[in-house]
Amino acid sequence: MTSFASLKTRLSTLRNAWPLSPLSIMALTIAFTFIADNSTFWRIGSEIFLGHSISFFAYVCAVFFLMLAFFSFFSFPWLVKPFGMVMLLTSAVTSYYMDTLGVIIDRDMIQNVMVTTLTESKHLITFGFISQIVIYGVLPSLVIAFIKVKRTTMIRSVAMPALSLVMSLALASGLLMSDMKSYSSILRERKDFMSSFQPGAPVVGAIRYAKMMLGTANVTVAAIGEDAAKGSSYDTTTRPLLTIIVAGETARTQNFSLNGYEVPTNTKLEKLPVVSFANVSSCGTATAVSLPCMFSSFNRSGYSYAKGVSNENVLDVLTRAGLHVEWWDNNTGDKAIADRIPTRSLTHSENAEFCAAGECIDGIFMQQLEDYAQSITQDTVLVLHQIGSHGPTYYLRYPEEFEKFSPACRTAEFKDCTPQEITNAYDNTIAYTDEILAQTIAFLQAQKDMDTALLYVSDHGESLGEGGLYLHGSPYFMAPEYQNKVPMILWMSDAFQTRVGLNKACMAAQKDAALSHDNLFHSLLGMMDIKTSERNPKLDIFATCKDQVKVSSK
């Protein structure tokens, strides 16, 4: 007890002997994050300014003063400590994903995080992550908590942050003006540079996300396709039409053997009469953006979150035309796409075979489909939203007996696996998706009293370590094709082809055409023979392959 009391006394003496002003605490906090949480920023900067160390030093100083100017708003005696702690913890978290996985924390990534479930996010909480938070977040925060804030007058406590703001902006401006031409060029050409800066990039992303959400808090959803109606293919038969749309997750086209990949990941589909479109670009690189975008009427350049939530989508148009549409989810939700149609969530189903790990693999769909088929009496569209290849725990996305490629990475800590083990685990998820799609097609083939079809398209791709990037969610301007090239696969029964007048050979001739998620809205309407002014024939991939004798023009 004497030793503890003595230590406590010494710490109290040290604390009282070295009080710091709020601005000093803020400056030290910024300096710490600069040094400890910006490995990627320093690496990219060293490459850009190679041989120009003075310019690099001046630029870094300018960024420091810009941060100090912004954070001066929070440099009041009663606010500096909690704000500094939040910044330290935030920087520790974001720098881990930036430096370890190459994940940039921008507005879209923050949006993705905000709609992520606990089930999904728990796989990212690893020993390496916790270690980084403790060392670079918790311990420095304890130091800030220990520091005594120097007492000052009320006038001085207000005046000093204002003075710091003015002086910091002046210094930053002066430093940047010393070589503005070079700095401007760098910022235009190397957007990845400042995107890697912590905590600057996440703070800007958070502000942009808050602005986006506040701007859409009370939107009214606008109806589209109010003239939608079934085409003539529905006039001559009473047989129900059943189309299954499989919304894939994190599948990249480069790992589909249907598209030329040397590893046999599609052994089942290769034996079936499918058309695999090998050159399809996604709308985004993360589910929160790409999934609602691909079902919307907007193209990638015209889509925004605000437009997505304030307008109906293709599922609403199909419903308005008289089809029964449902969304079945084995992922993190429908992202408001299915707000106006029936939905089922299968993610937490109680099923020993498919949900043994606390979350379900995609085999759970098959049991549901078999039961549901008995109740179908009308033209129906089912959307199956897969968990697919969602990482980093690829090994949890398929049954152990489907581990065709080994050794496979069986941890979320990629640093503990070789590149080949990571790729093997990912390829196993693609092989399991191959199995699920083949089973779904077999189910559709068995429905002899229905006209059936399947369209599979993934929401975005995945990086497996190429260029130091893992997972997905990179800003589109710098995302590699591994993250934005996705598979799209079509299967149609003979009865479906005849009914809607589609020429499969014509469709197969388009397998290498440059397509994108922009085509999905219009192509689903064309495929289902729905007549509406919303459909753009130029974006409907089925438009040129229809038998005009069997299907009347729009």
FILOBA-254629 format. One record per residue (C-alpha): residue number from 1; x, y, z; residue in three letters. Coordinates in steps of 0.2 Angstrom, whole numbers, plus 5000, padded with zeros to 4 digits. Layout:
N
[NUM; [X; Y; Z]; 'ala']
...
// end
This chain:
554
[1; [5000; 5000; 5000]; 'met']
[2; [5014; 5012; 5004]; 'thr']
[3; [5022; 5009; 4986]; 'ser']
[4; [5005; 5012; 4978]; 'phe']
[5; [5003; 5028; 4988]; 'ala']
[6; [5020; 5034; 4984]; 'ser']
[7; [5017; 5031; 4965]; 'leu']
[8; [5000; 5040; 4966]; 'lys']
[9; [5009; 5055; 4974]; 'thr']
[10; [5023; 5055; 4961]; 'arg']
[11; [5010; 5054; 4947]; 'leu']
[12; [5000; 5068; 4955]; 'ser']
[13; [5016; 5079; 4956]; 'thr']
[14; [5020; 5076; 4938]; 'leu']
[15; [5003; 5080; 4932]; 'arg']
[16; [5003; 5096; 4942]; 'asn']
[17; [5020; 5101; 4937]; 'ala']
[18; [5017; 5099; 4918]; 'trp']
[19; [5000; 5106; 4914]; 'pro']
[20; [4997; 5109; 4895]; 'leu']
[21; [4986; 5122; 4886]; 'ser']
[22; [4971; 5115; 4876]; 'pro']
[23; [4980; 5120; 4860]; 'leu']
[24; [4996; 5111; 4865]; 'ser']
[25; [4986; 5095; 4869]; 'ile']
[26; [4977; 5096; 4852]; 'met']
[27; [4994; 5099; 4843]; 'ala']
[28; [5002; 5084; 4851]; 'leu']
[29; [4987; 5074; 4847]; 'thr']
[30; [4988; 5078; 4829]; 'ile']
[31; [5007; 5075; 4829]; 'ala']
[32; [5004; 5058; 4836]; 'phe']
[33; [4991; 5053; 4823]; 'thr']
[34; [5003; 5060; 4810]; 'phe']
[35; [5017; 5048; 4816]; 'ile']
[36; [5008; 5033; 4822]; 'ala']
[37; [4992; 5031; 4811]; 'asp']
[38; [4998; 5036; 4794]; 'asn']
[39; [5010; 5022; 4787]; 'ser']
[40; [5001; 5022; 4770]; 'thr']
[41; [5001; 5041; 4769]; 'phe']
[42; [5020; 5042; 4772]; 'trp']
[43; [5023; 5028; 4760]; 'arg']
[44; [5013; 5036; 4746]; 'ile']
[45; [5020; 5053; 4750]; 'gly']
[46; [5038; 5046; 4749]; 'ser']
[47; [5035; 5039; 4732]; 'glu']
[48; [5027; 5055; 4725]; 'ile']
[49; [5040; 5067; 4732]; 'phe']
[50; [5055; 5055; 4729]; 'leu']
[51; [5070; 5067; 4727]; 'gly']
[52; [5060; 5082; 4733]; 'his']
[53; [5061; 5080; 4752]; 'ser']
[54; [5060; 5099; 4756]; 'ile']
[55; [5043; 5100; 4746]; 'ser']
[56; [5037; 5085; 4755]; 'phe']
[57; [5041; 5092; 4772]; 'phe']
[58; [5033; 5109; 4767]; 'ala']
[59; [5017; 5099; 4761]; 'tyr']
[60; [5016; 5089; 4777]; 'val']
[61; [5018; 5105; 4788]; 'cys']
[62; [5004; 5113; 4778]; 'ala']
[63; [4993; 5098; 4781]; 'val']
[64; [4997; 5098; 4799]; 'phe']
[65; [4992; 5117; 4801]; 'phe']
[66; [4976; 5114; 4791]; 'leu']
[67; [4971; 5100; 4803]; 'met']
[68; [4976; 5111; 4818]; 'leu']
[69; [4965; 5125; 4810]; 'ala']
[70; [4950; 5113; 4809]; 'phe']
[71; [4953; 5106; 4826]; 'phe']
[72; [4954; 5123; 4834]; 'ser']
[73; [4935; 5123; 4835]; 'phe']
[74; [4937; 5109; 4848]; 'phe']
[75; [4952; 5116; 4857]; 'ser']
[76; [4942; 5123; 4872]; 'phe']
[77; [4947; 5117; 4890]; 'pro']
[78; [4931; 5107; 4893]; 'trp']
[79; [4931; 5099; 4875]; 'leu']
[80; [4949; 5096; 4870]; 'val']
[81; [4951; 5080; 4880]; 'lys']
[82; [4935; 5070; 4874]; 'pro']
[83; [4938; 5076; 4856]; 'phe']
[84; [4956; 5071; 4856]; 'gly']
[85; [4952; 5054; 4863]; 'met']
[86; [4939; 5052; 4850]; 'val']
[87; [4951; 5057; 4836]; 'met']
[88; [4964; 5045; 4843]; 'leu']
[89; [4952; 5030; 4844]; 'leu']
[90; [4945; 5034; 4826]; 'thr']
[91; [4963; 5036; 4819]; 'ser']
[92; [4968; 5019; 4827]; 'ala']
[93; [4953; 5010; 4819]; 'val']
[94; [4954; 5018; 4802]; 'thr']
[95; [4972; 5016; 4800]; 'ser']
[96; [4971; 4998; 4804]; 'tyr']
[97; [4960; 4995; 4789]; 'tyr']
[98; [4970; 5007; 4778]; 'met']
[99; [4987; 5000; 4782]; 'asp']
[100; [4982; 4982; 4783]; 'thr']
[101; [4969; 4980; 4770]; 'leu']
[102; [4971; 4995; 4759]; 'gly']
[103; [4953; 5000; 4763]; 'val']
[104; [4950; 5019; 4761]; 'ile']
[105; [4937; 5026; 4774]; 'ile']
[106; [4927; 5038; 4763]; 'asp']
[107; [4908; 5043; 4763]; 'arg']
[108; [4903; 5027; 4754]; 'asp']
[109; [4913; 5016; 4765]; 'met']
[110; [4905; 5024; 4781]; 'ile']
[111; [4888; 5022; 4773]; 'gln']
[112; [4893; 5003; 4771]; 'asn']
[113; [4898; 5002; 4789]; 'val']
[114; [4882; 5010; 4795]; 'met']
[115; [4871; 4997; 4787]; 'val']
[116; [4883; 4983; 4792]; 'thr']
[117; [4876; 4970; 4804]; 'thr']
[118; [4884; 4964; 4820]; 'leu']
[119; [4885; 4946; 4812]; 'thr']
[120; [4895; 4953; 4797]; 'glu']
[121; [4906; 4965; 4807]; 'ser']
[122; [4911; 4953; 4820]; 'lys']
[123; [4923; 4944; 4808]; 'his']
[124; [4933; 4960; 4807]; 'leu']
[125; [4937; 4961; 4825]; 'ile']
[126; [4953; 4951; 4826]; 'thr']
[127; [4968; 4950; 4838]; 'phe']
[128; [4978; 4962; 4826]; 'gly']
[129; [4964; 4974; 4826]; 'phe']
[130; [4962; 4974; 4845]; 'ile']
[131; [4980; 4976; 4847]; 'ser']
[132; [4981; 4991; 4836]; 'gln']
[133; [4966; 5000; 4845]; 'ile']
[134; [4974; 4997; 4862]; 'val']
[135; [4992; 5003; 4857]; 'ile']
[136; [4987; 5017; 4846]; 'tyr']
[137; [4970; 5022; 4853]; 'gly']
[138; [4967; 5017; 4871]; 'val']
[139; [4984; 5020; 4878]; 'leu']
[140; [4987; 5037; 4871]; 'pro']
[141; [4969; 5042; 4876]; 'ser']
[142; [4974; 5037; 4894]; 'leu']
[143; [4989; 5049; 4893]; 'val']
[144; [4977; 5063; 4887]; 'ile']
[145; [4965; 5059; 4902]; 'ala']
[146; [4980; 5060; 4913]; 'phe']
[147; [4987; 5077; 4907]; 'ile']
[148; [4981; 5092; 4917]; 'lys']
[149; [4973; 5106; 4907]; 'val']
[150; [4981; 5123; 4911]; 'lys']
[151; [4969; 5135; 4919]; 'arg']
[152; [4965; 5151; 4909]; 'thr']
[153; [4953; 5165; 4909]; 'thr']
[154; [4936; 5163; 4899]; 'met']
[155; [4942; 5177; 4887]; 'ile']
[156; [4958; 5168; 4883]; 'arg']
[157; [4950; 5151; 4882]; 'ser']
[158; [4939; 5158; 4868]; 'val']
[159; [4952; 5169; 4860]; 'ala']
[160; [4966; 5156; 4858]; 'met']
[161; [4957; 5144; 4847]; 'pro']
[162; [4951; 5159; 4836]; 'ala']
[163; [4969; 5165; 4835]; 'leu']
[164; [4975; 5147; 4831]; 'ser']
[165; [4963; 5145; 4817]; 'leu']
[166; [4968; 5161; 4809]; 'val']
[167; [4987; 5158; 4811]; 'met']
[168; [4986; 5140; 4806]; 'ser']
[169; [4976; 5144; 4790]; 'leu']
[170; [4989; 5158; 4786]; 'ala']
[171; [5004; 5146; 4788]; 'leu']
[172; [4996; 5132; 4778]; 'ala']
[173; [4991; 5144; 4764]; 'ser']
[174; [5009; 5151; 4764]; 'gly']
[175; [5017; 5134; 4763]; 'leu']
[176; [5005; 5128; 4749]; 'leu']
[177; [5008; 5143; 4739]; 'met']
[178; [5027; 5140; 4739]; 'ser']
[179; [5024; 5127; 4726]; 'asp']
[180; [5005; 5127; 4722]; 'met']
[181; [5007; 5121; 4704]; 'lys']
[182; [5016; 5105; 4710]; 'ser']
[183; [5004; 5102; 4724]; 'tyr']
[184; [4989; 5105; 4714]; 'ser']
[185; [4995; 5093; 4701]; 'ser']
[186; [4998; 5079; 4714]; 'ile']
[187; [4981; 5081; 4722]; 'leu']
[188; [4973; 5079; 4705]; 'arg']
[189; [4983; 5065; 4699]; 'glu']
[190; [4985; 5055; 4715]; 'arg']
[191; [4969; 5056; 4724]; 'lys']
[192; [4974; 5040; 4734]; 'asp']
[193; [4987; 5051; 4743]; 'phe']
[194; [4975; 5062; 4754]; 'met']
[195; [4962; 5048; 4754]; 'ser']
[196; [4975; 5038; 4765]; 'ser']
[197; [4977; 5052; 4777]; 'phe']
[198; [4971; 5049; 4795]; 'gln']
[199; [4960; 5056; 4803]; 'pro']
[200; [4957; 5068; 4789]; 'gly']
[201; [4949; 5057; 4776]; 'ala']
[202; [4937; 5048; 4789]; 'pro']
[203; [4932; 5065; 4796]; 'val']
[204; [4928; 5072; 4779]; 'val']
[205; [4919; 5056; 4774]; 'gly']
[206; [4909; 5057; 4790]; 'ala']
[207; [4904; 5075; 4787]; 'ile']
[208; [4899; 5071; 4769]; 'arg']
[209; [4889; 5055; 4775]; 'tyr']
[210; [4880; 5066; 4789]; 'ala']
[211; [4875; 5079; 4775]; 'lys']
[212; [4869; 5065; 4764]; 'met']
[213; [4858; 5057; 4777]; 'met']
[214; [4851; 5074; 4784]; 'leu']
[215; [4847; 5078; 4766]; 'gly']
[216; [4836; 5062; 4764]; 'thr']
[217; [4828; 5061; 4781]; 'ala']
[218; [4810; 5065; 4775]; 'asn']
[219; [4810; 5060; 4757]; 'val']
[220; [4794; 5055; 4747]; 'thr']
[221; [4796; 5041; 4736]; 'val']
[222; [4792; 5045; 4718]; 'ala']
[223; [4782; 5032; 4708]; 'ala']
[224; [4790; 5026; 4691]; 'ile']
[225; [4783; 5015; 4677]; 'gly']
[226; [4765; 5020; 4681]; 'glu']
[227; [4761; 5014; 4663]; 'asp']
[228; [4769; 4997; 4666]; 'ala']
[229; [4759; 4982; 4659]; 'ala']
[230; [4762; 4964; 4654]; 'lys']
[231; [4766; 4961; 4635]; 'gly']
[232; [4758; 4950; 4623]; 'ser']
[233; [4767; 4934; 4629]; 'ser']
[234; [4755; 4934; 4644]; 'tyr']
[235; [4740; 4933; 4633]; 'asp']
[236; [4741; 4916; 4626]; 'thr']
[237; [4745; 4905; 4641]; 'thr']
[238; [4739; 4903; 4659]; 'thr']
[239; [4755; 4895; 4664]; 'arg']
[240; [4764; 4905; 4678]; 'pro']
[241; [4780; 4912; 4674]; 'leu']
[242; [4794; 4910; 4687]; 'leu']
[243; [4810; 4920; 4686]; 'thr']
[244; [4823; 4920; 4700]; 'ile']
[245; [4836; 4934; 4701]; 'ile']
[246; [4851; 4930; 4711]; 'val']
[247; [4860; 4945; 4718]; 'ala']
[248; [4877; 4939; 4721]; 'gly']
[249; [4889; 4945; 4734]; 'glu']
[250; [4907; 4950; 4732]; 'thr']
[251; [4910; 4938; 4717]; 'ala']
[252; [4922; 4944; 4704]; 'arg']
[253; [4922; 4939; 4686]; 'thr']
[254; [4941; 4935; 4685]; 'gln']
[255; [4938; 4919; 4696]; 'asn']
[256; [4924; 4911; 4686]; 'phe']
[257; [4931; 4897; 4675]; 'ser']
[258; [4915; 4901; 4664]; 'leu']
[259; [4925; 4917; 4659]; 'asn']
[260; [4942; 4909; 4656]; 'gly']
[261; [4949; 4907; 4674]; 'tyr']
[262; [4961; 4892; 4674]; 'glu']
[263; [4955; 4885; 4691]; 'val']
[264; [4939; 4875; 4689]; 'pro']
[265; [4927; 4885; 4699]; 'thr']
[266; [4912; 4882; 4688]; 'asn']
[267; [4911; 4864; 4685]; 'thr']
[268; [4892; 4862; 4687]; 'lys']
[269; [4887; 4878; 4677]; 'leu']
[270; [4899; 4873; 4663]; 'glu']
[271; [4888; 4858; 4660]; 'lys']
[272; [4872; 4868; 4658]; 'leu']
[273; [4865; 4879; 4644]; 'pro']
[274; [4869; 4895; 4652]; 'val']
[275; [4876; 4912; 4645]; 'val']
[276; [4890; 4920; 4655]; 'ser']
[277; [4893; 4938; 4651]; 'phe']
[278; [4911; 4941; 4655]; 'ala']
[279; [4913; 4960; 4653]; 'asn']
[280; [4901; 4967; 4666]; 'val']
[281; [4905; 4983; 4676]; 'ser']
[282; [4897; 4986; 4693]; 'ser']
[283; [4889; 5002; 4699]; 'cys']
[284; [4899; 5003; 4715]; 'gly']
[285; [4912; 4993; 4724]; 'thr']
[286; [4902; 4991; 4740]; 'ala']
[287; [4885; 4983; 4743]; 'thr']
[288; [4877; 4999; 4751]; 'ala']
[289; [4880; 5008; 4735]; 'val']
[290; [4880; 4995; 4721]; 'ser']
[291; [4865; 4985; 4726]; 'leu']
[292; [4852; 4999; 4726]; 'pro']
[293; [4860; 5007; 4711]; 'cys']
[294; [4859; 4991; 4700]; 'met']
[295; [4840; 4989; 4703]; 'phe']
[296; [4837; 5008; 4701]; 'ser']
[297; [4833; 5016; 4684]; 'ser']
[298; [4849; 5027; 4685]; 'phe']
[299; [4865; 5024; 4677]; 'asn']
[300; [4881; 5024; 4688]; 'arg']
[301; [4885; 5042; 4684]; 'ser']
[302; [4868; 5048; 4688]; 'gly']
[303; [4865; 5038; 4703]; 'tyr']
[304; [4866; 5045; 4721]; 'ser']
[305; [4859; 5039; 4738]; 'tyr']
[306; [4846; 5053; 4737]; 'ala']
[307; [4840; 5047; 4720]; 'lys']
[308; [4840; 5029; 4726]; 'gly']
[309; [4829; 5032; 4741]; 'val']
[310; [4817; 5045; 4733]; 'ser']
[311; [4813; 5034; 4718]; 'asn']
[312; [4805; 5017; 4715]; 'glu']
[313; [4815; 5004; 4707]; 'asn']
[314; [4813; 4990; 4694]; 'val']
[315; [4805; 4978; 4707]; 'leu']
[316; [4791; 4991; 4710]; 'asp']
[317; [4788; 4992; 4691]; 'val']
[318; [4787; 4973; 4690]; 'leu']
[319; [4774; 4973; 4704]; 'thr']
[320; [4764; 4987; 4696]; 'arg']
[321; [4764; 4977; 4680]; 'ala']
[322; [4755; 4963; 4689]; 'gly']
[323; [4769; 4951; 4694]; 'leu']
[324; [4771; 4945; 4711]; 'his']
[325; [4788; 4950; 4717]; 'val']
[326; [4797; 4944; 4733]; 'glu']
[327; [4815; 4948; 4741]; 'trp']
[328; [4823; 4934; 4751]; 'trp']
[329; [4839; 4939; 4760]; 'asp']
[330; [4853; 4929; 4767]; 'asn']
[331; [4864; 4945; 4769]; 'asn']
[332; [4864; 4961; 4778]; 'thr']
[333; [4847; 4967; 4771]; 'gly']
[334; [4839; 4974; 4756]; 'asp']
[335; [4845; 4992; 4757]; 'lys']
[336; [4827; 4999; 4756]; 'ala']
[337; [4825; 4991; 4738]; 'ile']
[338; [4812; 4979; 4745]; 'ala']
[339; [4802; 4992; 4756]; 'asp']
[340; [4786; 4990; 4746]; 'arg']
[341; [4786; 4971; 4742]; 'ile']
[342; [4786; 4955; 4753]; 'pro']
[343; [4802; 4950; 4761]; 'thr']
[344; [4810; 4935; 4770]; 'arg']
[345; [4826; 4936; 4780]; 'ser']
[346; [4835; 4919; 4781]; 'leu']
[347; [4851; 4925; 4789]; 'thr']
[348; [4847; 4919; 4806]; 'his']
[349; [4837; 4904; 4802]; 'ser']
[350; [4837; 4889; 4814]; 'glu']
[351; [4845; 4876; 4803]; 'asn']
[352; [4858; 4864; 4809]; 'ala']
[353; [4864; 4860; 4791]; 'glu']
[354; [4866; 4877; 4784]; 'phe']
[355; [4867; 4889; 4799]; 'cys']
[356; [4878; 4879; 4811]; 'ala']
[357; [4891; 4894; 4812]; 'ala']
[358; [4877; 4906; 4818]; 'gly']
[359; [4874; 4913; 4801]; 'glu']
[360; [4868; 4904; 4786]; 'cys']
[361; [4876; 4899; 4770]; 'ile']
[362; [4867; 4900; 4754]; 'asp']
[363; [4861; 4882; 4754]; 'gly']
[364; [4847; 4888; 4765]; 'ile']
[365; [4838; 4895; 4749]; 'phe']
[366; [4835; 4878; 4742]; 'met']
[367; [4825; 4871; 4756]; 'gln']
[368; [4814; 4887; 4756]; 'gln']
[369; [4812; 4886; 4737]; 'leu']
[370; [4806; 4868; 4737]; 'glu']
[371; [4792; 4873; 4750]; 'asp']
[372; [4788; 4889; 4741]; 'tyr']
[373; [4785; 4881; 4724]; 'ala']
[374; [4769; 4872; 4729]; 'gln']
[375; [4761; 4889; 4732]; 'ser']
[376; [4765; 4898; 4716]; 'ile']
[377; [4749; 4901; 4706]; 'thr']
[378; [4754; 4918; 4697]; 'gln']
[379; [4768; 4926; 4687]; 'asp']
[380; [4782; 4927; 4700]; 'thr']
[381; [4799; 4935; 4702]; 'val']
[382; [4810; 4930; 4717]; 'leu']
[383; [4826; 4940; 4721]; 'val']
[384; [4838; 4929; 4731]; 'leu']
[385; [4851; 4940; 4740]; 'his']
[386; [4866; 4929; 4743]; 'gln']
[387; [4880; 4930; 4757]; 'ile']
[388; [4890; 4923; 4742]; 'gly']
[389; [4909; 4926; 4744]; 'ser']
[390; [4908; 4939; 4758]; 'his']
[391; [4925; 4941; 4767]; 'gly']
[392; [4936; 4941; 4776]; 'pro']
[393; [4930; 4924; 4783]; 'thr']
[394; [4928; 4916; 4766]; 'tyr']
[395; [4929; 4899; 4774]; 'tyr']
[396; [4913; 4902; 4783]; 'leu']
[397; [4903; 4904; 4766]; 'arg']
[398; [4904; 4885; 4761]; 'tyr']
[399; [4902; 4868; 4769]; 'pro']
[400; [4918; 4860; 4774]; 'glu']
[401; [4915; 4846; 4761]; 'glu']
[402; [4915; 4859; 4747]; 'phe']
[403; [4933; 4864; 4751]; 'glu']
[404; [4939; 4859; 4734]; 'lys']
[405; [4955; 4870; 4734]; 'phe']
[406; [4967; 4869; 4748]; 'ser']
[407; [4975; 4874; 4759]; 'pro']
[408; [4962; 4887; 4762]; 'ala']
[409; [4964; 4902; 4773]; 'cys']
[410; [4954; 4899; 4789]; 'arg']
[411; [4955; 4915; 4798]; 'thr']
[412; [4951; 4934; 4796]; 'ala']
[413; [4969; 4938; 4799]; 'glu']
[414; [4975; 4938; 4781]; 'phe']
[415; [4993; 4942; 4787]; 'lys']
[416; [4993; 4924; 4794]; 'asp']
[417; [4989; 4916; 4777]; 'cys']
[418; [4999; 4915; 4761]; 'thr']
[419; [4992; 4923; 4745]; 'pro']
[420; [4987; 4906; 4738]; 'gln']
[421; [4978; 4901; 4754]; 'glu']
[422; [4967; 4917; 4753]; 'ile']
[423; [4964; 4914; 4734]; 'thr']
[424; [4960; 4896; 4738]; 'asn']
[425; [4947; 4900; 4751]; 'ala']
[426; [4939; 4913; 4739]; 'tyr']
[427; [4939; 4901; 4725]; 'asp']
[428; [4929; 4889; 4736]; 'asn']
[429; [4916; 4902; 4739]; 'thr']
[430; [4914; 4904; 4720]; 'ile']
[431; [4913; 4885; 4718]; 'ala']
[432; [4899; 4884; 4731]; 'tyr']
[433; [4890; 4898; 4722]; 'thr']
[434; [4892; 4887; 4706]; 'asp']
[435; [4884; 4873; 4716]; 'glu']
[436; [4869; 4884; 4722]; 'ile']
[437; [4866; 4891; 4705]; 'leu']
[438; [4866; 4874; 4697]; 'ala']
[439; [4854; 4867; 4711]; 'gln']
[440; [4843; 4882; 4708]; 'thr']
[441; [4842; 4879; 4689]; 'ile']
[442; [4838; 4861; 4693]; 'ala']
[443; [4824; 4866; 4704]; 'phe']
[444; [4817; 4878; 4689]; 'leu']
[445; [4819; 4863; 4677]; 'gln']
[446; [4808; 4853; 4688]; 'ala']
[447; [4794; 4865; 4688]; 'gln']
[448; [4786; 4857; 4672]; 'lys']
[449; [4770; 4868; 4674]; 'asp']
[450; [4779; 4884; 4674]; 'met']
[451; [4790; 4894; 4662]; 'asp']
[452; [4806; 4897; 4671]; 'thr']
[453; [4822; 4908; 4670]; 'ala']
[454; [4837; 4913; 4681]; 'leu']
[455; [4848; 4928; 4680]; 'leu']
[456; [4863; 4930; 4692]; 'tyr']
[457; [4873; 4946; 4694]; 'val']
[458; [4885; 4950; 4708]; 'ser']
[459; [4884; 4967; 4716]; 'asp']
[460; [4903; 4970; 4716]; 'his']
[461; [4920; 4961; 4716]; 'gly']
[462; [4934; 4958; 4728]; 'glu']
[463; [4953; 4962; 4730]; 'ser']
[464; [4963; 4947; 4736]; 'leu']
[465; [4979; 4956; 4739]; 'gly']
[466; [4983; 4962; 4722]; 'glu']
[467; [4992; 4979; 4724]; 'gly']
[468; [4991; 4978; 4743]; 'gly']
[469; [4972; 4979; 4742]; 'leu']
[470; [4960; 4967; 4751]; 'tyr']
[471; [4941; 4966; 4752]; 'leu']
[472; [4932; 4979; 4743]; 'his']
[473; [4925; 4997; 4744]; 'gly']
[474; [4939; 5007; 4736]; 'ser']
[475; [4933; 5023; 4728]; 'pro']
[476; [4928; 5020; 4711]; 'tyr']
[477; [4941; 5031; 4703]; 'phe']
[478; [4955; 5021; 4710]; 'met']
[479; [4947; 5004; 4712]; 'ala']
[480; [4955; 4989; 4702]; 'pro']
[481; [4945; 4979; 4690]; 'glu']
[482; [4945; 4965; 4703]; 'tyr']
[483; [4932; 4976; 4713]; 'gln']
[484; [4921; 4982; 4699]; 'asn']
[485; [4921; 4968; 4686]; 'lys']
[486; [4907; 4956; 4690]; 'val']
[487; [4899; 4940; 4683]; 'pro']
[488; [4882; 4939; 4675]; 'met']
[489; [4874; 4923; 4671]; 'ile']
[490; [4858; 4919; 4661]; 'leu']
[491; [4848; 4903; 4660]; 'trp']
[492; [4831; 4901; 4652]; 'met']
[493; [4820; 4886; 4650]; 'ser']
[494; [4815; 4881; 4632]; 'asp']
[495; [4797; 4886; 4637]; 'ala']
[496; [4802; 4903; 4643]; 'phe']
[497; [4812; 4907; 4628]; 'gln']
[498; [4798; 4902; 4617]; 'thr']
[499; [4785; 4912; 4627]; 'arg']
[500; [4794; 4928; 4627]; 'val']
[501; [4802; 4926; 4610]; 'gly']
[502; [4820; 4926; 4615]; 'leu']
[503; [4834; 4919; 4604]; 'asn']
[504; [4847; 4911; 4615]; 'lys']
[505; [4860; 4910; 4602]; 'ala']
[506; [4858; 4929; 4599]; 'cys']
[507; [4861; 4932; 4618]; 'met']
[508; [4876; 4921; 4618]; 'ala']
[509; [4884; 4931; 4604]; 'ala']
[510; [4884; 4946; 4617]; 'gln']
[511; [4894; 4937; 4630]; 'lys']
[512; [4909; 4948; 4628]; 'asp']
[513; [4900; 4964; 4625]; 'ala']
[514; [4904; 4978; 4637]; 'ala']
[515; [4889; 4978; 4649]; 'leu']
[516; [4886; 4986; 4666]; 'ser']
[517; [4874; 4987; 4680]; 'his']
[518; [4866; 5001; 4670]; 'asp']
[519; [4858; 4987; 4659]; 'asn']
[520; [4850; 4978; 4673]; 'leu']
[521; [4834; 4989; 4676]; 'phe']
[522; [4830; 4989; 4657]; 'his']
[523; [4835; 4971; 4653]; 'ser']
[524; [4824; 4964; 4667]; 'leu']
[525; [4809; 4973; 4660]; 'leu']
[526; [4813; 4967; 4643]; 'gly']
[527; [4817; 4949; 4648]; 'met']
[528; [4800; 4949; 4658]; 'met']
[529; [4791; 4957; 4643]; 'asp']
[530; [4785; 4972; 4653]; 'ile']
[531; [4779; 4987; 4642]; 'lys']
[532; [4783; 5004; 4650]; 'thr']
[533; [4790; 5020; 4644]; 'ser']
[534; [4803; 5018; 4658]; 'glu']
[535; [4812; 5004; 4648]; 'arg']
[536; [4827; 5011; 4637]; 'asn']
[537; [4829; 4998; 4622]; 'pro']
[538; [4847; 5004; 4620]; 'lys']
[539; [4851; 4997; 4638]; 'leu']
[540; [4840; 4982; 4636]; 'asp']
[541; [4852; 4968; 4632]; 'ile']
[542; [4837; 4957; 4626]; 'phe']
[543; [4830; 4970; 4614]; 'ala']
[544; [4839; 4964; 4599]; 'thr']
[545; [4837; 4946; 4602]; 'cys']
[546; [4818; 4945; 4603]; 'lys']
[547; [4807; 4937; 4590]; 'asp']
[548; [4797; 4951; 4584]; 'gln']
[549; [4783; 4939; 4577]; 'val']
[550; [4780; 4932; 4594]; 'lys']
[551; [4782; 4948; 4605]; 'val']
[552; [4774; 4964; 4600]; 'ser']
[553; [4785; 4979; 4600]; 'ser']
[554; [4784; 4992; 4613]; 'lys']
// end
